[in-house]
Each structure stands twice: as structure tokens, then as C-alpha cells.
Amino acid sequence: MLTILTVCGVGMGSSLLLRMYTEDVLKELGVEAQVQASDATQARGARVDLILTSPALVPVCSGGHAPVRAIKSFVNKEEIRTVLTEFLKEKGLI
């Protein structure tokens, strides 16, 4: 199963919001995935398939095991859908 990590600075606010919107978009796309929220310091070492975070945190989250994609607005479903669709197509999952 696909595992996605949503990341913000502390892991308690906006990452949870992004997780909820990501889950909604994945459901709309018919893709089964586990979505977890985290803080930026734990993201780099996470064993996940994809990390979603803000543009400012991309450098902090990069360099680990998973690709990192930036989301400018954590509440913009269209942006989240675009980023997820691109990733899922790259992986041959849709």
C-alpha cells in the first residue's frame, strides 16, 4: 500500500489539515493509501513513498528515502490533486 507523509514545522497543525485533504483527493482518485502527518525533523528519515510539504520545508525534508513534493496551499484540493496525479503517473499507479 502507498504511504504518504504530510509535513509541517511542528507536525500538529497544517500537516493534519494537509493529511485530511490528501485523503479526500486520494479517495476521489480511487487510490488506496495510508497518509500520516509528521513534523519536519522526522520526515527525512521516514520510510514512505512520498512526502508532501510546504515549499519552505522541501530542503529540510529532502535527502532521505522518499521524493518530496511542495504544496503551496494545503487547502487547495486542485493543487493537491495535480501533485498527486503527477506522482502516481510517474509510479504507474494510475
C-alpha distances in whole Angstrom, upper triangle without the diagonal:
4,6,10,13,16,19,23,26,26,23,24,25,24,21,20,22,19,16,18,19,15,14,17,16,13,14,17,15,13,9,7,6,7,10,13,17,19,22,23,24,21,19,20,19,15,13,10,9,12,15,17,20,24,26,28,25,24,26,25,22,22,23,20,16,15,16,18,19,22,22,26,26,23,24,25,22,23,23,19,19,20,19,15,16,18,15,13,16,16,13,14,11,14
4,7,10,13,16,20,23,24,20,22,23,21,18,18,19,17,14,16,16,13,12,15,14,11,13,15,13,12,9,7,5,6,8,11,14,16,20,20,22,19,16,17,17,13,11,8,6,8,11,13,17,21,22,25,22,20,23,22,18,19,20,17,14,12,13,14,15,18,19,22,23,20,22,22,19,20,20,16,16,17,15,12,13,15,11,10,13,13,11,12,10,12
4,7,10,13,17,20,20,17,19,20,18,15,15,17,14,11,14,15,11,11,15,14,11,14,17,15,15,11,9,6,5,6,8,11,13,16,17,18,15,13,14,14,10,8,5,5,7,9,11,14,18,20,22,19,18,20,19,16,17,18,15,12,10,12,13,14,17,17,21,21,18,20,21,19,20,19,15,16,18,15,12,15,16,12,12,16,15,13,15,13,15
4,7,10,13,17,17,14,16,17,15,11,12,14,11,9,12,12,9,10,13,12,11,13,16,15,15,12,11,7,6,5,6,9,10,13,14,16,13,11,13,13,10,9,6,6,5,6,7,11,14,17,19,16,15,18,17,13,14,16,14,12,9,10,10,11,13,13,17,17,14,17,17,16,18,16,12,14,15,12,10,13,14,11,12,15,15,13,16,14,16
4,6,10,13,13,10,13,14,12,9,10,12,10,8,12,12,10,11,15,14,13,16,18,18,18,15,14,10,9,6,5,6,7,10,10,12,10,8,10,11,8,9,7,8,6,5,6,8,12,15,16,13,13,15,14,11,13,15,13,12,9,10,9,10,12,12,16,16,13,16,17,16,18,16,13,15,17,14,12,16,16,14,15,18,18,17,19,17,19
4,7,11,11,8,11,11,9,5,7,9,6,6,10,10,8,11,13,13,13,16,18,18,19,16,16,13,11,7,6,5,6,8,9,12,11,9,12,14,11,13,10,11,9,6,5,6,9,13,14,11,11,15,13,11,13,16,15,15,12,12,10,10,10,10,13,13,10,13,14,14,16,14,11,14,16,13,12,16,17,15,16,19,19,19,21,19,21
4,7,8,6,9,10,8,5,8,10,8,9,12,13,12,14,17,17,17,20,22,21,23,20,20,16,14,11,9,6,5,5,6,9,9,7,10,13,11,14,12,13,11,7,6,5,8,11,11,8,9,12,10,8,12,15,14,15,13,13,10,10,10,10,12,13,10,14,16,16,19,16,14,17,18,15,15,19,19,17,19,22,21,21,24,23,24
4,6,5,8,7,6,5,9,10,9,11,14,14,14,16,19,19,20,22,24,24,26,23,23,20,17,14,12,8,7,5,6,9,10,9,12,15,14,17,16,17,14,11,9,6,7,10,10,7,10,12,10,10,13,17,16,18,16,16,13,13,11,11,12,12,10,13,16,17,20,17,15,19,20,17,18,21,22,20,22,25,25,25,28,26,27
4,6,8,9,9,8,11,13,13,14,17,18,18,20,22,23,23,26,28,28,29,27,26,23,21,17,14,11,8,5,5,8,10,10,13,15,15,19,18,20,17,13,12,9,9,12,10,8,11,12,10,10,14,17,17,19,18,18,15,15,14,14,14,15,13,17,19,21,23,20,19,22,23,20,21,25,25,23,25,28,28,28,31,29,31
4,6,7,9,8,10,13,13,14,17,18,18,20,22,23,24,26,28,29,30,27,26,23,20,17,14,10,7,5,7,9,10,11,14,16,15,19,19,21,19,15,14,12,12,15,13,11,14,16,13,13,17,19,19,21,19,20,17,18,17,16,17,17,15,18,21,22,25,22,21,24,25,23,23,27,27,25,27,30,30,29,32,31,32
4,6,7,6,7,10,11,11,13,15,15,17,19,20,21,23,25,25,26,24,23,19,16,13,10,6,4,4,7,9,9,10,13,15,14,17,16,18,16,13,12,11,12,16,15,12,15,16,14,13,16,19,18,19,18,18,16,17,16,15,17,16,13,16,19,20,23,21,18,22,23,21,20,24,25,23,24,28,27,27,30,28,29
4,7,6,6,9,11,11,13,15,16,17,19,21,21,23,25,26,27,25,24,20,18,14,11,8,7,7,11,13,13,14,17,18,17,20,19,21,19,16,15,13,14,18,17,15,18,20,17,16,20,23,21,23,21,22,19,19,18,17,18,17,14,15,19,20,23,22,19,22,24,22,22,26,27,25,26,30,30,29,32,29,31
4,6,6,7,9,10,11,13,14,16,17,19,20,22,23,25,26,25,24,21,18,15,13,9,10,10,12,15,15,15,19,21,19,22,20,22,19,16,14,12,13,16,16,15,17,20,18,17,21,24,23,24,22,22,19,19,17,15,15,14,11,12,16,17,21,19,17,21,23,21,21,25,26,24,26,29,29,29,32,29,30
4,5,5,6,8,10,11,12,14,15,16,18,20,21,22,24,23,22,19,18,14,12,9,10,10,12,15,16,15,18,20,18,21,19,20,17,14,11,9,10,13,13,12,15,18,16,16,19,22,22,23,20,20,17,15,13,11,12,10,7,9,13,14,17,15,14,17,19,17,18,21,22,21,23,26,26,26,29,27,27
4,5,5,6,9,10,10,12,14,15,16,18,20,21,22,20,19,16,14,10,9,5,7,8,10,13,13,12,15,17,15,17,15,17,14,11,9,8,9,13,14,12,14,17,15,13,17,20,19,19,17,17,14,14,12,11,12,11,8,11,13,14,17,15,13,16,18,16,16,20,21,19,20,24,24,24,26,24,25
4,5,5,6,9,10,11,13,14,15,17,19,20,21,19,18,16,13,10,8,6,8,10,13,16,15,14,18,19,17,19,17,18,16,13,11,11,13,17,17,15,17,20,18,17,20,23,21,22,19,19,17,16,16,14,15,13,10,11,14,14,18,17,14,17,19,18,17,20,22,21,21,25,25,25,27,24,25
4,5,5,6,9,10,11,13,14,16,17,19,20,19,19,16,15,11,11,9,11,13,15,18,18,17,20,22,19,21,19,19,17,14,12,11,12,16,17,16,18,21,20,18,21,24,23,24,21,20,18,16,15,12,13,11,7,7,11,11,15,14,12,15,17,16,16,19,21,20,21,24,25,25,27,24,25
4,5,5,6,8,10,10,12,14,15,16,18,17,17,14,13,10,10,8,11,12,14,17,17,15,18,20,17,19,16,16,13,11,8,8,10,14,15,14,15,18,18,16,18,22,21,21,18,17,14,13,11,9,11,9,5,7,9,9,13,11,9,12,14,13,12,16,17,16,18,21,21,21,23,21,21
4,6,5,6,9,10,10,12,14,15,16,14,14,11,10,6,7,6,10,12,14,17,16,14,17,19,16,17,14,14,12,11,9,10,13,16,18,16,17,20,19,16,19,22,20,20,17,17,15,14,14,12,14,13,9,10,12,11,14,14,10,13,15,14,12,16,18,16,17,20,21,20,22,20,20
4,5,5,6,9,10,11,13,14,15,14,14,12,11,8,10,9,13,16,18,21,20,18,21,22,19,20,17,17,16,14,12,13,15,19,21,19,20,23,22,20,23,25,24,23,20,20,18,17,16,14,16,13,10,9,12,10,14,14,11,13,16,15,14,17,19,18,18,22,23,22,24,21,21
4,5,5,6,9,10,11,12,14,14,14,13,13,10,12,12,15,17,19,22,21,19,22,24,21,21,18,18,15,14,11,13,14,17,20,19,19,23,22,20,22,25,24,24,20,19,17,15,14,11,13,11,8,7,8,7,10,11,8,9,13,13,11,14,17,16,16,19,21,21,22,19,19
4,5,5,6,9,10,10,12,11,11,10,10,8,10,11,14,16,18,21,19,17,20,21,18,18,15,14,12,11,9,11,14,17,19,18,17,21,21,18,20,23,21,20,17,16,14,13,13,11,13,12,9,9,10,8,10,10,7,8,11,10,8,11,14,13,13,16,18,17,19,16,16
4,6,5,6,9,10,10,9,9,8,8,7,10,11,15,18,20,23,21,18,21,22,19,19,15,15,13,14,12,15,17,20,22,21,21,24,23,21,22,25,23,22,19,18,17,16,16,14,17,15,12,12,13,10,13,14,10,10,14,13,11,13,16,15,14,17,19,18,19,16,16
4,6,5,6,9,10,10,11,11,12,11,13,15,18,21,22,26,24,22,25,26,22,22,19,18,16,16,15,17,19,21,24,23,23,26,26,23,25,28,26,25,22,21,20,18,18,15,17,15,12,11,11,8,11,13,10,10,13,14,12,13,17,16,15,18,21,20,20,17,16
4,5,5,6,9,9,11,11,13,11,14,16,19,22,23,26,24,22,24,25,22,22,18,17,15,15,13,16,18,20,23,22,21,25,25,22,24,26,25,24,20,19,18,15,16,14,16,14,12,11,10,7,9,10,7,6,10,11,8,10,13,13,12,15,17,17,18,15,13
4,5,5,6,5,7,7,10,10,13,15,19,21,22,25,23,21,23,24,20,20,16,14,13,14,13,16,19,21,24,23,22,25,25,22,23,25,24,22,18,18,17,16,17,15,18,17,15,14,14,10,12,13,9,8,11,11,8,9,13,12,10,13,16,15,15,12,11
4,5,5,6,7,9,11,12,15,17,21,24,25,28,26,24,26,27,23,22,19,17,17,18,17,20,22,25,27,26,25,29,29,25,27,29,27,25,22,21,21,19,20,18,21,19,17,16,16,12,14,15,12,11,14,15,12,12,16,15,13,16,19,18,17,14,13
4,5,8,10,12,15,15,18,20,23,26,27,30,28,26,28,29,26,25,21,19,18,19,18,21,22,25,28,27,26,30,30,27,28,30,29,27,24,22,22,20,20,18,21,19,17,15,14,11,12,14,12,9,13,14,11,11,15,16,14,15,19,18,18,14,13
4,6,9,11,14,14,18,20,23,26,27,30,28,25,27,28,25,23,20,17,16,18,17,20,22,24,27,26,25,28,29,26,26,28,27,25,21,20,20,18,19,18,21,19,18,17,16,12,12,14,11,8,11,12,9,8,12,13,10,12,15,15,14,11,9
4,7,10,13,14,18,21,24,27,28,31,28,26,28,28,25,23,19,17,17,19,19,22,25,27,30,28,27,30,31,27,28,30,28,25,22,22,22,20,22,21,24,22,20,20,19,15,16,17,15,12,15,15,12,11,15,15,11,13,17,15,14,11,9
4,6,10,12,15,18,21,24,25,28,25,22,24,25,21,19,16,14,14,16,16,20,23,25,28,26,24,28,28,24,25,26,24,22,19,18,19,18,20,19,22,22,19,19,19,15,16,17,14,12,14,14,10,10,13,12,9,12,14,13,12,8,8
4,7,10,13,17,20,23,24,26,24,21,23,23,19,17,14,13,14,16,17,20,23,26,28,26,25,28,27,24,24,26,24,21,18,19,19,19,21,20,24,23,20,20,20,17,19,19,16,14,17,16,12,13,16,14,11,15,16,14,14,10,11
4,6,10,13,16,19,21,23,20,17,20,19,16,14,11,10,11,13,14,17,20,23,25,23,22,25,24,20,21,23,20,18,15,16,16,16,19,18,22,21,18,19,19,17,18,18,15,14,17,15,12,13,16,13,11,15,16,14,15,11,13
4,7,10,13,17,18,20,17,15,18,17,13,12,10,10,11,12,13,16,20,22,24,21,21,24,22,19,20,22,19,17,15,16,16,17,19,18,22,21,18,19,20,18,20,19,16,16,19,17,14,16,18,15,14,18,19,16,18,15,17
4,7,10,14,15,17,15,13,16,16,12,12,9,10,10,10,10,13,16,19,21,18,18,21,20,16,18,20,18,16,14,15,14,14,16,15,18,18,14,16,17,15,18,17,13,14,17,15,12,15,17,15,14,18,19,17,19,16,18
4,7,10,13,14,12,11,14,14,11,11,9,11,11,10,10,12,15,19,20,17,17,20,18,15,17,19,17,16,14,15,14,15,16,16,19,18,14,16,18,17,20,19,15,17,19,17,15,18,20,17,17,21,21,20,22,19,21
4,7,10,12,10,9,13,14,11,13,12,14,12,10,10,10,13,16,17,14,15,18,16,13,16,19,17,17,15,16,14,15,15,14,17,16,13,15,17,17,20,18,15,18,20,17,16,20,21,19,19,23,23,22,24,22,24
4,7,8,7,7,11,11,9,12,12,14,13,10,10,10,13,16,15,12,14,16,13,11,14,16,15,15,14,15,13,15,15,15,17,17,14,17,19,20,22,20,17,20,22,19,18,22,23,20,21,25,24,23,26,24,26
4,6,6,7,10,11,11,14,14,16,14,11,11,10,12,14,13,10,12,14,10,10,13,16,14,16,15,16,14,15,15,15,17,17,15,18,20,21,24,21,19,22,23,20,20,24,24,22,24,27,26,25,28,27,29
4,6,5,7,10,10,14,14,16,14,10,11,9,10,12,11,7,9,10,7,6,10,12,12,14,13,14,12,13,13,14,16,17,15,19,21,22,24,21,19,22,23,19,20,23,23,21,23,26,25,24,28,27,28
4,6,7,8,10,14,15,17,16,13,14,12,14,15,13,10,12,11,7,8,11,12,11,14,14,16,14,16,16,18,19,21,19,23,25,26,27,24,22,25,26,23,23,26,26,23,25,28,27,26,30,29,31
4,6,6,7,10,12,15,14,11,13,13,15,17,16,12,13,13,10,8,11,12,10,12,12,14,13,16,17,18,21,22,19,23,25,25,27,24,22,25,25,22,21,25,25,22,24,27,25,24,27,26,29
4,6,5,9,9,12,10,8,10,10,13,14,14,10,10,11,8,6,8,10,8,9,9,11,10,12,13,15,18,19,17,21,22,22,24,21,19,21,22,18,18,22,21,18,20,23,21,21,24,23,25
4,6,9,10,12,11,9,12,12,14,15,14,11,10,10,7,5,6,7,5,7,8,10,9,13,14,17,19,21,20,23,24,25,26,23,21,23,23,19,19,23,21,18,21,23,21,20,24,24,26
4,7,9,12,12,11,14,15,18,19,18,14,14,13,11,9,10,9,6,7,9,12,12,16,18,20,23,24,22,26,27,27,28,26,23,25,25,22,21,24,23,20,22,25,22,21,24,24,27
4,6,9,10,9,12,13,17,18,19,15,14,15,13,9,11,11,7,7,8,11,11,14,17,19,22,23,20,24,25,24,26,24,21,23,23,20,19,22,21,18,19,22,20,19,22,21,24
4,7,9,10,14,16,19,21,21,18,16,17,16,12,13,12,9,6,7,11,12,15,18,20,23,25,22,25,26,25,26,24,21,22,23,20,18,21,20,17,17,20,19,16,20,19,22
4,6,7,11,14,17,19,20,17,15,17,16,12,13,13,10,7,6,9,10,13,16,17,21,22,19,22,23,21,23,21,18,19,20,16,14,17,17,13,14,17,16,14,17,15,18
4,7,10,14,17,18,20,17,15,17,17,13,13,14,11,8,6,7,9,11,15,16,20,21,19,21,22,20,21,19,16,16,17,14,12,14,14,10,10,13,12,10,13,12,15
4,7,10,13,15,17,14,12,15,14,11,11,12,11,9,5,5,6,8,11,12,16,17,16,18,18,17,18,16,13,14,14,11,9,12,12,8,10,13,12,11,14,13,15
4,7,10,12,13,11,9,12,11,8,9,11,10,10,6,6,5,6,9,10,14,15,13,16,17,16,18,15,12,14,15,11,11,14,14,11,13,16,15,14,18,16,18
4,7,9,12,10,9,12,12,9,11,14,13,13,10,9,6,5,6,7,10,11,9,13,13,13,14,12,9,12,12,9,9,13,13,11,13,16,16,16,19,17,19
4,7,8,6,7,10,10,8,10,14,14,15,12,11,7,7,5,6,8,10,8,12,13,14,15,12,11,14,14,11,12,16,16,14,17,19,19,19,22,21,22
4,5,5,7,10,10,10,12,16,16,18,15,14,10,8,5,5,6,8,8,12,12,14,15,12,12,15,15,12,14,18,17,16,19,22,21,22,25,24,24
4,6,5,8,10,10,11,15,16,18,16,13,10,8,5,7,6,10,11,14,14,17,17,13,13,17,15,13,16,18,17,17,20,22,21,22,25,25,25
4,6,7,8,10,11,15,17,19,17,15,12,11,8,10,9,12,13,17,17,19,20,17,17,20,19,17,19,22,21,20,23,25,24,25,28,28,29
4,6,5,6,9,12,13,16,14,13,10,10,8,10,11,13,13,17,18,20,21,17,16,20,19,16,18,21,20,19,22,24,23,23,27,26,27
4,5,5,6,10,11,13,12,10,7,7,7,10,11,14,14,18,18,19,20,16,15,18,18,14,16,19,17,16,19,21,19,20,24,24,25
4,6,5,8,11,14,13,11,9,11,10,13,14,18,18,22,22,23,24,20,19,22,21,18,19,22,20,19,22,24,22,23,26,26,28
4,6,8,10,13,13,12,10,12,12,14,16,18,18,22,23,24,25,21,20,23,23,19,20,24,22,20,23,25,23,24,27,27,29
4,7,7,10,9,9,7,10,10,13,15,17,17,20,21,22,23,20,18,21,20,17,17,21,19,17,20,22,20,20,24,24,25
4,6,8,8,7,6,9,11,14,16,19,19,22,23,23,24,20,19,21,20,17,17,20,18,16,19,21,18,19,22,23,25
4,7,8,8,9,12,14,18,20,23,22,26,26,27,27,24,22,24,23,19,20,22,20,18,20,22,19,19,23,24,26
4,6,8,9,13,15,18,21,23,22,26,26,26,27,24,22,24,23,19,19,22,20,17,19,22,19,18,22,22,25
4,7,9,13,16,19,22,24,23,26,26,26,26,24,21,23,22,19,18,20,19,15,17,19,17,15,19,19,22
4,6,10,13,16,19,21,20,23,23,22,23,20,17,19,18,15,14,17,15,12,14,16,14,13,16,16,19
4,7,10,13,17,19,18,21,21,20,20,17,15,17,16,12,12,14,12,9,12,14,12,11,15,15,18
4,7,10,13,15,15,18,18,18,18,15,13,15,14,11,11,14,13,10,13,15,13,14,17,17,19
4,7,10,12,12,15,15,15,15,11,10,12,11,7,9,12,10,9,12,14,13,14,17,17,18
4,6,9,10,13,12,13,13,10,9,12,11,8,11,14,12,12,15,17,16,18,20,20,20
4,6,6,9,9,10,11,7,7,10,10,8,10,13,13,13,16,18,18,19,21,20,20
4,6,9,8,11,11,8,9,13,12,11,13,16,16,16,19,21,21,22,25,24,24
4,5,5,9,10,7,8,12,12,12,14,16,17,18,20,22,22,24,26,24,24
4,6,8,10,8,8,11,13,12,13,16,17,17,19,21,22,23,25,23,23
4,6,9,9,8,11,13,13,14,17,18,19,20,22,24,24,26,24,23
4,6,5,6,9,10,11,12,14,16,17,18,20,22,23,24,22,21
4,5,5,6,8,10,10,12,14,15,16,18,20,21,22,19,18
4,5,5,6,9,10,10,12,14,15,16,18,20,20,19,17
4,5,5,6,9,10,11,12,14,15,17,19,20,19,17
4,5,5,6,8,10,11,12,14,15,17,18,16,15
4,6,5,6,8,10,10,12,14,15,16,14,13
4,6,5,6,9,10,11,12,14,15,14,13
4,6,5,6,9,10,11,13,14,14,13
4,5,5,6,8,10,11,12,11,10
4,5,5,6,9,10,10,9,8
4,6,5,6,9,10,10,9
4,5,5,6,9,9,9
4,5,5,6,5,6
4,5,5,6,5
4,6,8,9
4,5,8
4,6
4
